[in-house]
């Protein structure tokens, strides 16, 4: 994923009923990408055990690389 001119590597979580892709940021938290048809939702989950996901972008669409 490209975000703020940076490439963020993501991996698909296994054993999920719907696809979820997660970035690995060690103890700082992680991005979550949930594709929904032609669009998707990008969220952030902090490292705290009590953290809740916060929506970063909703209804995102893929763009072609330039």
C-alpha positions as CSV (number, residue, x, y, z in Angstrom):
1,X,0.0,0.0,0.0
2,X,1.2,3.5,-0.7
3,X,0.4,6.0,2.1
4,X,1.9,9.5,2.4
5,X,4.6,8.8,-0.2
6,X,5.7,5.7,1.7
7,X,5.3,2.0,0.8
8,X,3.6,0.1,3.7
9,X,4.0,-3.7,3.4
10,X,1.0,-5.7,4.4
11,X,0.2,-9.4,4.9
12,X,-3.1,-11.2,4.8
13,X,-4.4,-12.6,8.1
14,X,-5.3,-16.2,7.8
15,X,-8.4,-17.9,9.2
16,X,-10.7,-14.9,8.6
17,X,-14.2,-15.1,7.0
18,X,-13.3,-11.9,5.1
19,X,-9.9,-10.8,3.8
20,X,-8.0,-8.5,6.2
21,X,-4.5,-7.2,5.5
22,X,-2.2,-6.0,8.3
23,X,1.0,-4.0,8.4
24,X,3.6,-5.0,11.0
25,X,4.9,-2.0,13.0
26,X,6.2,-3.9,16.1
27,X,5.1,-2.1,19.2
28,X,3.8,1.1,17.6
29,X,0.5,-0.4,16.1
30,X,-0.5,-1.4,12.7
31,X,-2.6,-0.5,9.6
32,X,-5.6,-2.7,8.7
33,X,-7.0,-2.9,5.1
34,X,-10.3,-4.5,4.5
35,X,-11.3,-4.7,0.8
36,X,-15.0,-4.5,0.0
37,X,-15.6,-5.1,-3.7
38,X,-14.0,-2.3,-5.7
39,X,-13.2,-0.2,-2.6
40,X,-11.9,-0.7,0.9
41,X,-11.4,0.7,4.4
42,X,-8.0,1.6,5.9
43,X,-7.8,1.7,9.7
44,X,-5.2,2.0,12.4
45,X,-4.9,-0.2,15.5
46,X,-2.7,1.1,18.3
47,X,-0.4,-1.2,20.3
48,X,-2.4,-0.9,23.6
49,X,-4.3,-4.0,24.7
50,X,-7.4,-1.8,25.0
51,X,-7.0,0.0,21.7
52,X,-9.8,0.2,19.2
53,X,-9.5,0.5,15.5
54,X,-9.7,4.1,14.1
55,X,-10.8,4.6,10.5
56,X,-8.1,6.5,8.5
57,X,-9.9,6.3,5.1
58,X,-13.3,4.9,4.2
59,X,-14.5,3.9,0.7
60,X,-10.9,3.9,-0.8
61,X,-10.4,3.0,-4.4
62,X,-7.3,1.7,-6.1
63,X,-5.4,4.0,-8.5
64,X,-2.9,3.1,-11.2
65,X,0.8,3.6,-10.4
66,X,2.4,6.4,-12.3
